[in-house]
């Protein structure tokens, strides 16, 4: 199983990615071992995740969400809380 996840960075920016282990990936982000983007925006906090059956569908969703405006992403997140 694959997950799409969205993180909230310390500066309020949002970051989307995919992984098979969300907890481990968030931990790696906070250890400065994941994304260059988040490295300068620590700590990060997991605020959203979706489950997918395979990497391809998770990647397609990631690419879709990365094209969205911040407001549209926040609306998606708010619907799940």
ABEGO torsion letter per residue (X at the ends): XBBBBBBBBAAGBBBBBBBABAAAAAAAAAAGABBAAAAAAOBBBBABBBBBABAAAAAAAAAAAAABBAAAAAAAAAAAX
